[in-house]
Amino acid sequence: MISSFDSTGEKIFRIANTLFLLIITALFLIPFLITLAGSFISENEYLSRSGLILVPNNPDSSAYSMLLMKGSAVFTAFRITIFRTFIGGFLQIMVTAALAYGLSKRNLMGRKFLITGLVICLVFPVQIIPQYLVVKNFGLVDSLWSLVFPWLINTQYVFIMMAFFQQIPESLEEAAIIDGCSHLTIFIRIILPLSLASIATIGLFYAVWQWNSWYDAAMFINDSAKYPVQNLLRTILVSSTMDSVLTENNTNPPPSESIKGAIIVITSLPILCIYPFVQKYFVKGFMVGSVKG
């Protein structure tokens, strides 16, 4: 906001800064609006108008009706994506928090060995072939659990949460132990409630990763009926065919561009809706976890 007390240089900077942010916002927003408008274009309008369309004359939601109807490939893929996002994200945050809490205890036996192992994994990530062989030997190929179990721990997030847990006063745990609490009770009833900012931040990153991820499903899932929605979207965009999403009842399907736009909106909208409600935890969660006590 420009104040009457600002100098000429400050006013020029604020105006230039505002214009720059507006341009950046437009560069990100316009492609999404074009995609959103394209998802509501009917077959007749698609044939009569050419070029980019920002406002459809006669919005048609048949693409969404077809994609989200019960029995379609998108409906099934959506359920699989929701499964891996909620179940996978929940298991990831619980395992990461439990490991970080244990490593935050300086008297833990083998702590230096475990931390050294995590640092090695951070510097030298697991390669594709060993990862595939491990998943195959555990019998998880073509199983939905192959999208969850190999990714339970993210080393960076373990260190962030470990730094956060080290700032919690040990006197709280000592008082709980005197009252007869076990370490598991302390972790569940004291540590986790005090760590909601950090857990919300890391949990959202895990959930967004699970929602957007497609590479692991391309490696471990052979049956296309078990594809998450991101893999189905990739298949549609790469192959330029709608066969995988059409059902026998679709005698008059909408244009392929509308279907592509609709599936992009469907895959993006849930994250766009959730993000504003948890964004406030981002700065707080990372700042608290990064301060050294």
Rosetta silent file (secondary structure, phi, psi, omega in degrees, C-alpha in Angstrom):
SEQUENCE: MISSFDSTGEKIFRIANTLFLLIITALFLIPFLITLAGSFISENEYLSRSGLILVPNNPDSSAYSMLLMKGSAVFTAFRITIFRTFIGGFLQIMVTAALAYGLSKRNLMGRKFLITGLVICLVFPVQIIPQYLVVKNFGLVDSLWSLVFPWLINTQYVFIMMAFFQQIPESLEEAAIIDGCSHLTIFIRIILPLSLASIATIGLFYAVWQWNSWYDAAMFINDSAKYPVQNLLRTILVSSTMDSVLTENNTNPPPSESIKGAIIVITSLPILCIYPFVQKYFVKGFMVGSVKG
SCORE:     score description
SCORE:     0.000 S_00000001
   1 L     0.000  133.170 -177.402    0.000    0.000    0.000 S_00000001
   2 L   -87.389  126.330  179.341    1.378    3.408   -0.988 S_00000001
   3 L  -103.319  152.809  179.258    1.482    5.954    1.831 S_00000001
   4 L   -68.104  -15.597  179.932    1.619    9.744    1.469 S_00000001
   5 L   -89.560   -6.442  179.994    4.730    9.673    3.680 S_00000001
   6 L   -71.024  148.185  175.093    6.686    7.435    1.285 S_00000001
   7 L   -76.331  169.391 -179.357    9.520    8.945   -0.723 S_00000001
   8 H   -60.848  -40.620  179.077    9.434    8.986   -4.533 S_00000001
   9 H   -62.792  -40.972  179.533   11.805    6.018   -4.695 S_00000001
  10 H   -66.567  -38.659  178.478    9.649    3.985   -2.319 S_00000001
  11 H   -64.032  -43.139  178.608    6.513    4.760   -4.341 S_00000001
  12 H   -62.017  -41.280  179.888    8.213    3.673   -7.578 S_00000001
  13 H   -64.089  -42.849 -178.672    9.393    0.470   -5.901 S_00000001
  14 H   -65.374  -41.956  179.090    5.926   -0.359   -4.554 S_00000001
  15 H   -64.710  -45.287  179.466    4.270    0.267   -7.931 S_00000001
  16 H   -63.878  -39.201  179.088    6.899   -1.793   -9.768 S_00000001
  17 H   -64.638  -40.732  178.840    6.638   -4.547   -7.159 S_00000001
  18 H   -65.092  -44.927  178.854    2.830   -4.635   -7.499 S_00000001
  19 H   -62.278  -40.815  179.725    3.010   -4.784  -11.303 S_00000001
  20 H   -62.318  -43.908  179.571    5.598   -7.541  -11.125 S_00000001
  21 H   -66.651  -36.646  177.416    3.434   -9.620   -8.770 S_00000001
  22 H   -64.700  -39.868  178.657    0.367   -9.066  -10.949 S_00000001
  23 H   -65.320  -44.790  179.066    2.266  -10.282  -14.018 S_00000001
  24 H   -61.594  -42.526  179.273    3.549  -13.351  -12.184 S_00000001
  25 H   -62.155  -42.492 -179.995    0.036  -14.087  -10.895 S_00000001
  26 H   -64.261  -39.207 -179.397   -1.415  -13.753  -14.404 S_00000001
  27 H   -62.078  -33.349  178.788    1.224  -16.090  -15.844 S_00000001
  28 H   -85.521  -33.032 -171.371    0.174  -18.801  -13.388 S_00000001
  29 H   -82.897  -39.578 -174.900   -3.554  -18.069  -13.364 S_00000001
  30 H   -61.489  -45.605  177.811   -4.385  -17.643  -17.063 S_00000001
  31 H   -58.476  -37.441  178.716   -3.320  -21.177  -18.147 S_00000001
  32 H   -68.067  -39.409  178.722   -5.462  -22.665  -15.379 S_00000001
  33 H   -65.326  -38.453  177.090   -8.442  -20.485  -16.361 S_00000001
  34 H   -63.371  -42.154  178.074   -8.054  -21.540  -20.003 S_00000001
  35 H   -64.818  -42.242  179.005   -7.993  -25.183  -18.927 S_00000001
  36 H   -62.989  -43.895  179.267  -11.016  -24.651  -16.665 S_00000001
  37 H   -65.902  -38.880 -179.916  -12.963  -22.918  -19.459 S_00000001
  38 H   -63.877  -26.361 -179.926  -11.969  -25.617  -21.939 S_00000001
  39 L   -73.280  -13.934 -179.260  -13.437  -28.294  -19.693 S_00000001
  40 L  -107.800   13.926 -178.671  -16.909  -26.716  -20.112 S_00000001
  41 L   -87.722  133.620  178.804  -16.867  -26.401  -23.905 S_00000001
  42 L   -83.838  170.734 -178.590  -19.461  -28.386  -25.839 S_00000001
  43 H   -62.664  -44.450 -178.570  -18.838  -30.208  -29.104 S_00000001
  44 H   -63.967  -42.900 -179.593  -20.652  -27.555  -31.196 S_00000001
  45 H   -68.938  -34.594  178.571  -18.810  -24.640  -29.594 S_00000001
  46 H   -64.588  -35.558  179.940  -15.523  -26.436  -29.940 S_00000001
  47 H   -78.934  -30.383 -176.470  -16.123  -26.808  -33.683 S_00000001
  48 H   -85.156  -26.964 -178.366  -17.408  -23.225  -34.179 S_00000001
  49 L  -111.370  146.262  179.265  -14.742  -21.361  -32.188 S_00000001
  50 L  -122.970  163.821  179.967  -11.006  -21.525  -32.654 S_00000001
  51 L    82.601 -169.317 -178.364   -8.081  -20.425  -30.499 S_00000001
  52 L   -79.866  135.321 -177.823   -7.996  -20.108  -26.722 S_00000001
  53 L  -116.078  120.260  178.747  -11.400  -19.728  -25.035 S_00000001
  54 L   -95.234  -29.722 -178.867  -11.634  -18.004  -21.654 S_00000001
  55 L  -131.626  107.875  177.461  -15.452  -17.791  -21.415 S_00000001
  56 L   -66.701  140.899  178.326  -17.632  -20.549  -22.946 S_00000001
  57 L   -69.710  -45.105 -179.973  -20.857  -19.300  -24.526 S_00000001
  58 L  -127.976   87.717 -177.544  -22.868  -22.324  -23.421 S_00000001
  59 L   -54.944  134.139 -177.914  -21.085  -24.087  -20.548 S_00000001
  60 L  -127.378  119.455 -177.342  -21.423  -27.845  -20.803 S_00000001
  61 L   -96.915   18.789 -177.152  -20.608  -30.076  -17.813 S_00000001
  62 H   -65.355  -27.945  178.318  -20.957  -33.355  -19.690 S_00000001
  63 H   -63.987  -43.288  179.230  -17.183  -33.994  -19.417 S_00000001
  64 H   -68.546  -39.139  179.673  -17.389  -33.937  -15.606 S_00000001
  65 H   -62.190  -40.004 -178.435  -20.547  -36.042  -15.623 S_00000001
  66 H   -71.770  -41.336 -176.301  -18.858  -38.650  -17.775 S_00000001
  67 H   -70.017  -35.764 -174.154  -15.565  -38.708  -15.840 S_00000001
  68 H   -97.942    4.060  178.356  -17.140  -38.888  -12.386 S_00000001
  69 L   -69.232  145.843 -177.557  -19.953  -41.311  -13.190 S_00000001
  70 L   -61.941  129.843  179.854  -19.856  -44.534  -11.228 S_00000001
  71 L   103.168  -12.450  179.007  -17.990  -47.239  -13.118 S_00000001
  72 L   -77.788  160.312 -179.367  -15.710  -44.966  -15.126 S_00000001
  73 H   -64.841  -34.011  179.438  -11.941  -45.408  -15.021 S_00000001
  74 H   -66.886  -40.576  178.664  -11.534  -41.945  -13.513 S_00000001
  75 H   -59.537  -45.240  178.403  -13.930  -42.766  -10.673 S_00000001
  76 H   -65.258  -44.664 -179.741  -11.897  -45.881   -9.826 S_00000001
  77 H   -63.142  -34.594  178.910   -8.578  -44.039  -10.176 S_00000001
  78 H   -63.892  -42.249  179.253   -9.886  -41.293   -7.920 S_00000001
  79 H   -64.011  -38.037  178.670  -10.667  -43.774   -5.159 S_00000001
  80 H   -67.174  -39.751  178.566   -7.153  -45.226   -5.416 S_00000001
  81 H   -65.968  -40.369  177.348   -5.604  -41.763   -5.225 S_00000001
  82 H   -63.667  -39.488  177.735   -7.708  -40.894   -2.178 S_00000001
  83 H   -59.522  -49.614 -175.749   -6.617  -44.182   -0.577 S_00000001
  84 H   -72.117  -28.063  179.765   -2.924  -43.508   -1.088 S_00000001
  85 H   -71.433  -47.506 -175.965   -3.256  -39.857   -0.073 S_00000001
  86 H   -80.234  -51.788 -178.352   -5.036  -40.463    3.242 S_00000001
  87 H   -68.880  -47.742 -179.714   -3.693  -43.881    4.238 S_00000001
  88 H   -63.531  -44.992  179.216   -0.229  -43.317    2.791 S_00000001
  89 H   -64.038  -39.389  178.978    0.046  -39.796    4.160 S_00000001
  90 H   -64.029  -46.073  179.847   -1.163  -40.888    7.607 S_00000001
  91 H   -65.328  -38.545  179.849    1.328  -43.761    7.806 S_00000001
  92 H   -62.304  -46.323 -176.910    4.134  -41.538    6.540 S_00000001
  93 H   -69.741  -34.243  179.450    3.584  -38.828    9.141 S_00000001
  94 H   -69.627  -44.758  179.535    3.192  -41.376   11.968 S_00000001
  95 H   -66.830  -41.842  179.647    6.362  -43.318   11.086 S_00000001
  96 H   -63.630  -43.715 -179.560    8.325  -40.123   10.497 S_00000001
  97 H   -65.869  -41.855 -179.859    7.167  -38.610   13.807 S_00000001
  98 H   -64.524  -43.716  179.203    7.903  -41.807   15.761 S_00000001
  99 H   -65.941  -43.015 -179.401   11.395  -42.124   14.254 S_00000001
 100 H   -65.399  -37.406  179.578   12.160  -38.426   14.770 S_00000001
 101 H   -65.808  -43.051  178.066   10.949  -38.580   18.383 S_00000001
 102 H   -62.933  -43.170 -178.408   13.192  -41.554   19.128 S_00000001
 103 H   -71.808  -18.256  178.779   16.212  -39.925   17.483 S_00000001
 104 L   -74.163  -11.239  179.034   15.605  -36.698   19.407 S_00000001
 105 L   -88.804  115.545 -173.669   16.600  -38.552   22.599 S_00000001
 106 L   -69.151  -20.140  179.433   20.353  -38.151   23.043 S_00000001
 107 L   -93.465   10.697 -179.997   20.596  -41.241   25.283 S_00000001
 108 L   -69.306  130.121 -179.170   19.031  -43.545   22.671 S_00000001
 109 L   -67.113  130.122  179.728   21.204  -46.602   22.076 S_00000001
 110 L    77.549   16.523 -176.487   22.609  -46.634   18.505 S_00000001
 111 H   -62.058  -45.185 -178.193   21.440  -43.074   17.847 S_00000001
 112 H   -64.532  -36.673  179.073   24.620  -42.024   16.035 S_00000001
 113 H   -65.300  -43.881  179.867   24.516  -45.148   13.861 S_00000001
 114 H   -65.609  -42.355  179.578   20.890  -44.505   12.867 S_00000001
 115 H   -64.954  -39.832  177.412   21.530  -40.829   12.131 S_00000001
 116 H   -61.766  -40.417  177.429   24.579  -41.741   10.048 S_00000001
 117 H   -62.844  -40.120  178.717   22.445  -44.192    8.073 S_00000001
 118 H   -66.826  -38.389  178.596   19.826  -41.504    7.427 S_00000001
 119 H   -64.544  -41.012  177.763   22.505  -39.050    6.290 S_00000001
 120 H   -61.671  -42.455  178.024   23.892  -41.656    3.875 S_00000001
 121 H   -64.872  -31.633  179.545   20.366  -42.214    2.492 S_00000001
 122 H   -71.586  -38.879 -177.764   19.974  -38.452    2.145 S_00000001
 123 H   -79.806  -39.042 -178.656   23.237  -38.057    0.219 S_00000001
 124 L  -119.028   87.209 -179.193   22.920  -41.273   -1.813 S_00000001
 125 L   -61.865  152.759  179.479   19.216  -41.894   -2.607 S_00000001
 126 L   -65.424  134.517 -178.612   18.082  -45.450   -3.361 S_00000001
 127 L   -83.898  169.965 -170.505   18.281  -46.219   -7.070 S_00000001
 128 H   -66.362  -47.554 -174.311   15.462  -47.607   -9.175 S_00000001
 129 H   -64.275  -50.975  176.476   16.635  -51.201   -9.699 S_00000001
 130 H   -57.850  -37.546  179.769   17.408  -52.036   -6.019 S_00000001
 131 H   -64.118  -42.921  179.199   14.134  -50.381   -5.066 S_00000001
 132 H   -65.460  -40.718 -178.914   12.166  -52.467   -7.551 S_00000001
 133 H   -64.557  -39.110  178.318   13.885  -55.692   -6.448 S_00000001
 134 H   -63.991  -46.081  179.428   13.040  -55.020   -2.794 S_00000001
 135 H   -62.770  -40.587 -179.956    9.397  -54.345   -3.620 S_00000001
 136 H   -65.556  -43.265 -178.786    9.257  -57.456   -5.815 S_00000001
 137 H   -66.322  -25.787  175.737   10.838  -59.709   -3.163 S_00000001
 138 L   -85.712    1.609  177.596    8.240  -58.532   -0.647 S_00000001
 139 L    71.398   27.461 -175.782    5.508  -59.495   -3.117 S_00000001
 140 L   -99.766   -1.377  178.704    4.180  -55.958   -3.422 S_00000001
 141 L   -63.800  134.536 -177.460    4.355  -55.596   -7.209 S_00000001
 142 L    70.209   16.716  175.539    0.893  -54.779   -8.589 S_00000001
 143 L  -111.798  145.570  178.556   -0.314  -54.096   -5.049 S_00000001
 144 H   -65.125  -22.961  178.846   -1.580  -50.716   -3.851 S_00000001
 145 H   -70.372  -15.918  174.843    0.667  -51.070   -0.807 S_00000001
 146 H   -68.997  -14.565  177.037    3.662  -50.668   -3.139 S_00000001
 147 H   -89.908   -4.351 -175.366    2.561  -47.026   -3.358 S_00000001
 148 L  -117.179  -57.527 -170.300    2.753  -46.646    0.417 S_00000001
 149 H   -61.584  -40.414 -178.169    5.373  -48.822    2.138 S_00000001
 150 H   -67.303  -11.131 -172.371    8.521  -47.843    0.131 S_00000001
 151 H  -120.458   27.538 -175.902    7.944  -44.155    0.933 S_00000001
 152 L   -68.367  -25.731 -175.749    7.185  -44.203    4.667 S_00000001
 153 L  -124.962  127.397  168.903   10.237  -42.126    5.573 S_00000001
 154 L  -109.689  117.408 -171.663   11.513  -38.916    4.036 S_00000001
 155 H   -59.290  -39.332 -179.298   14.927  -38.217    5.557 S_00000001
 156 H   -62.167  -43.651 -178.665   14.650  -34.451    5.326 S_00000001
 157 H   -68.408  -31.554  176.794   11.356  -34.393    7.198 S_00000001
 158 H   -61.041  -45.038 -178.869   12.783  -36.708    9.898 S_00000001
 159 H   -67.820  -36.369  178.213   15.539  -34.193   10.657 S_00000001
 160 H   -64.308  -45.628 -179.664   13.082  -31.268   10.680 S_00000001
 161 H   -70.483  -33.148  177.483   10.771  -33.033   13.135 S_00000001
 162 H   -62.109  -43.882  177.610   13.721  -34.233   15.223 S_00000001
 163 H   -62.919  -34.902  178.349   14.859  -30.609   15.660 S_00000001
 164 H   -67.706  -45.732 -177.997   11.295  -29.693   16.653 S_00000001
 165 H   -64.319  -30.884 -178.428   11.011  -32.457   19.262 S_00000001
 166 L   -68.571  -15.534  179.688   14.354  -31.472   20.820 S_00000001
 167 L   -88.442  -11.030  178.031   12.870  -28.093   21.757 S_00000001
 168 L   -74.398  127.394 -177.213   10.100  -29.624   23.880 S_00000001
 169 L   -56.443  132.387  179.296   11.138  -29.340   27.576 S_00000001
 170 H   -68.375  -20.216 -179.506   12.259  -32.676   28.976 S_00000001
 171 H   -62.277  -29.335  177.160   10.623  -31.737   32.293 S_00000001
 172 H   -62.948  -44.939 -179.452    7.223  -32.473   30.694 S_00000001
 173 H   -69.711  -37.788  179.032    8.237  -36.042   29.947 S_00000001
 174 H   -62.839  -40.494  178.831    9.882  -36.470   33.345 S_00000001
 175 H   -66.111  -37.721  179.169    6.677  -35.367   35.079 S_00000001
 176 H   -67.103  -38.588  178.731    4.656  -37.780   32.940 S_00000001
 177 H   -64.290  -40.776  178.052    7.023  -40.654   33.768 S_00000001
 178 H   -61.787  -33.803  178.541    6.654  -39.897   37.493 S_00000001
 179 L   -79.406   -0.209  174.873    2.880  -40.085   36.998 S_00000001
 180 L    98.463   11.399  179.940    3.301  -43.565   35.508 S_00000001
 181 L   -78.416  143.728  173.472    3.102  -42.854   31.770 S_00000001
 182 L   -85.294  170.804  179.565    4.969  -45.069   29.346 S_00000001
 183 H   -63.803  -36.481  178.322    7.028  -43.665   26.456 S_00000001
 184 H   -65.043  -41.578  178.265    4.243  -44.615   24.014 S_00000001
 185 H   -64.578  -41.112  178.644    1.653  -42.769   26.129 S_00000001
 186 H   -62.447  -41.790 -178.625    3.917  -39.731   26.361 S_00000001
 187 H   -64.854  -43.637 -175.185    4.383  -39.737   22.586 S_00000001
 188 H   -77.964  -42.716 -170.342    0.672  -40.043   21.794 S_00000001
 189 H   -96.599  -14.157 -178.785   -0.887  -37.909   24.556 S_00000001
 190 H  -120.972  -51.730 -173.047    1.787  -35.231   25.109 S_00000001
 191 H   -70.029  -49.534 -176.892    4.271  -34.963   22.231 S_00000001
 192 H   -62.164  -45.059  177.566    1.871  -35.228   19.288 S_00000001
 193 H   -61.845  -29.918  178.913   -0.642  -32.632   20.603 S_00000001
 194 H   -79.994   -7.347 -173.395    2.239  -30.190   21.185 S_00000001
 195 L  -115.520   25.367 -174.162    3.535  -30.758   17.637 S_00000001
 196 H   -61.939  -37.791 -179.533    0.432  -30.009   15.579 S_00000001
 197 H   -62.418  -47.145 -179.624    2.085  -27.169   13.604 S_00000001
 198 H   -66.994  -41.525 -179.279    5.018  -29.352   12.564 S_00000001
 199 H   -66.012  -39.993  179.164    2.798  -32.385   11.897 S_00000001
 200 H   -64.335  -40.131 -179.473    0.356  -30.325    9.801 S_00000001
 201 H   -66.192  -52.928 -179.087    3.193  -28.915    7.710 S_00000001
 202 H   -65.793  -39.274  179.991    4.962  -32.218    7.078 S_00000001
 203 H   -61.678  -38.936  178.970    1.638  -34.022    6.693 S_00000001
 204 H   -67.314  -39.690  177.433    0.502  -31.664    3.965 S_00000001
 205 H   -62.562  -40.967  176.591    3.766  -32.124    2.076 S_00000001
 206 H   -63.130  -44.389 -177.520    3.339  -35.895    2.307 S_00000001
 207 H   -64.696  -42.668  179.243   -0.300  -35.663    1.173 S_00000001
 208 H   -64.481  -39.577  178.051    0.548  -33.419   -1.791 S_00000001
 209 H   -63.155  -44.606  179.543    3.357  -35.777   -2.794 S_00000001
 210 H   -62.755  -39.769 -177.334    1.030  -38.779   -2.585 S_00000001
 211 H   -66.816  -41.289 -174.780   -1.640  -36.970   -4.584 S_00000001
 212 H   -88.339  -14.954 -171.544    0.695  -35.882   -7.387 S_00000001
 213 L   -69.192  139.014  176.389    2.958  -38.925   -7.522 S_00000001
 214 L  -137.248  -20.166 -172.438    2.803  -41.150  -10.583 S_00000001
 215 H   -66.458  -39.262 -179.440    6.331  -42.493  -11.061 S_00000001
 216 H   -66.034  -39.238  177.779    6.056  -45.202   -8.394 S_00000001
 217 H   -66.146  -34.528  177.334    2.777  -46.484   -9.845 S_00000001
 218 H   -65.407  -30.211  179.954    4.394  -46.610  -13.294 S_00000001
 219 H   -81.873  -43.705 -167.391    7.143  -48.826  -11.826 S_00000001
 220 H  -103.119  -16.187 -176.334    5.193  -51.122   -9.516 S_00000001
 221 L  -106.291  118.684  177.836    1.647  -51.293  -10.956 S_00000001
 222 L   -95.372  -31.675 -179.287    1.117  -53.413  -14.082 S_00000001
 223 L   -81.758  116.339 -177.619   -2.683  -53.541  -14.049 S_00000001
 224 H   -64.687  -19.664  177.474   -4.013  -50.268  -15.504 S_00000001
 225 H   -69.482  -14.400  178.725   -7.238  -50.761  -13.506 S_00000001
 226 H  -103.696   12.861  179.934   -5.169  -50.006  -10.374 S_00000001
 227 L   -69.645  137.234  166.806   -3.704  -46.766  -11.706 S_00000001
 228 L   -67.998  169.189 -173.794   -4.056  -43.626   -9.554 S_00000001
 229 H   -65.484  -30.413  179.391   -5.661  -40.666  -11.240 S_00000001
 230 H   -67.118  -37.382  177.418   -2.315  -39.026  -12.040 S_00000001
 231 H   -69.499  -37.601  176.392   -1.211  -42.073  -14.053 S_00000001
 232 H   -64.510  -41.536  177.097   -4.557  -42.132  -15.847 S_00000001
 233 H   -60.685  -44.794  179.524   -4.166  -38.429  -16.616 S_00000001
 234 H   -62.244  -41.583  179.610   -0.680  -39.029  -17.970 S_00000001
 235 H   -61.231  -42.445 -179.286   -1.932  -41.922  -20.103 S_00000001
 236 H   -66.756  -45.190 -176.813   -4.687  -39.752  -21.585 S_00000001
 237 H   -68.533  -35.472 -177.214   -2.430  -36.775  -22.284 S_00000001
 238 H   -78.785  -43.018 -174.130    0.358  -38.875  -23.806 S_00000001
 239 H   -85.369  -15.677 -178.591   -1.745  -41.280  -25.854 S_00000001
 240 L    56.457   33.461  177.092   -4.373  -38.701  -26.939 S_00000001
 241 L  -126.164  146.587 -179.275   -7.074  -41.358  -26.633 S_00000001
 242 L  -102.951    6.928 -174.927  -10.189  -41.348  -24.527 S_00000001
 243 L   -59.260  -33.725 -174.883  -10.753  -45.108  -24.616 S_00000001
 244 L   -72.953  -16.351 -178.884   -9.539  -45.551  -21.056 S_00000001
 245 L  -111.652  -10.796 -179.150  -12.177  -43.218  -19.615 S_00000001
 246 L   -80.185  146.403  174.877  -15.141  -43.970  -21.841 S_00000001
 247 L  -117.760  173.699 -175.780  -17.774  -46.409  -20.739 S_00000001
 248 L   -64.869  -23.230 -177.471  -20.367  -48.286  -22.715 S_00000001
 249 L   -81.628   -7.442 -176.573  -23.044  -45.702  -21.840 S_00000001
 250 L   -87.599   82.248  179.947  -21.177  -42.832  -23.480 S_00000001
 251 L   -81.612  -24.792 -179.797  -22.849  -42.756  -26.886 S_00000001
 252 L  -132.043   72.170 -174.207  -22.299  -38.998  -27.342 S_00000001
 253 L   -71.686  153.904  176.458  -19.069  -38.125  -25.503 S_00000001
 254 L   -70.572  168.554 -179.665  -17.844  -34.520  -25.180 S_00000001
 255 L   -61.458  151.887 -175.792  -14.779  -33.381  -27.192 S_00000001
 256 H   -61.303  -34.379  179.176  -11.460  -34.825  -26.117 S_00000001
 257 H   -64.802  -35.240  177.507  -10.068  -31.393  -25.193 S_00000001
 258 H   -66.988  -39.658  179.218  -12.936  -30.897  -22.736 S_00000001
 259 H   -66.100  -41.270  178.147  -12.224  -34.269  -21.153 S_00000001
 260 H   -62.317  -45.106  178.227   -8.528  -33.453  -20.824 S_00000001
 261 H   -62.685  -40.290 -178.470   -9.356  -30.091  -19.229 S_00000001
 262 H   -65.599  -41.406 -178.055  -11.884  -31.666  -16.886 S_00000001
 263 H   -72.048  -31.226  174.507   -9.515  -34.347  -15.642 S_00000001
 264 H   -65.342  -42.594  178.386   -6.775  -31.748  -15.059 S_00000001
 265 H   -64.979  -42.477 -179.124   -9.218  -29.673  -12.996 S_00000001
 266 H   -61.390  -40.267 -178.321  -10.413  -32.745  -11.097 S_00000001
 267 H   -75.975  -23.246 -176.618   -6.848  -33.718  -10.164 S_00000001
 268 H   -95.243  -30.986 -170.188   -5.861  -30.170   -9.162 S_00000001
 269 H   -61.627  -43.566 -178.651   -8.963  -28.878   -7.391 S_00000001
 270 H   -58.168  -42.979 -179.883   -8.750  -30.887   -4.116 S_00000001
 271 H   -67.107  -38.745  179.102   -5.225  -29.649   -3.383 S_00000001
 272 H   -65.251  -30.888  179.304   -6.190  -26.064   -4.292 S_00000001
 273 H   -77.154  -35.880 -176.613   -9.123  -26.273   -1.862 S_00000001
 274 H   -79.817  -35.425 -171.203   -7.115  -27.743    1.025 S_00000001
 275 H   -54.701  -47.105 -177.244   -3.990  -25.610    0.658 S_00000001
 276 H   -60.783  -29.211 -176.358   -5.393  -22.242    1.941 S_00000001
 277 H   -78.031  -21.941 -179.239   -6.635  -23.858    5.171 S_00000001
 278 H  -112.921   -2.506 -178.614   -3.247  -25.331    6.143 S_00000001
 279 L   -60.588  -31.049 -177.404   -0.979  -22.711    4.585 S_00000001
 280 H   -65.241  -21.041 -179.556   -0.895  -20.821    7.889 S_00000001
 281 H   -82.457  -15.902 -172.605    0.935  -23.752    9.489 S_00000001
 282 H   -58.450  -61.473 -175.266    3.763  -23.725    6.930 S_00000001
 283 H   -61.735  -44.284 -178.987    5.932  -20.890    8.211 S_00000001
 284 H   -61.289  -44.984 -177.750    5.212  -21.702   11.854 S_00000001
 285 H   -63.895  -44.961 -178.161    5.997  -25.392   11.447 S_00000001
 286 H   -75.850  -35.023  179.362    9.282  -24.931    9.645 S_00000001
 287 H   -66.004  -42.572  179.572   10.448  -21.980   11.720 S_00000001
 288 H   -64.652  -38.042 -178.397    9.855  -23.860   14.960 S_00000001
 289 H   -75.966  -15.154 -176.056   11.639  -26.916   13.620 S_00000001
 290 H   -98.973  -11.523 -178.780   14.635  -24.935   12.395 S_00000001
 291 L   -80.393  129.970  179.552   15.412  -22.997   15.587 S_00000001
 292 L   -87.072  129.764 -179.762   18.224  -24.520   17.574 S_00000001
 293 L   -81.285    0.000    0.000   17.620  -24.738   21.302 S_00000001
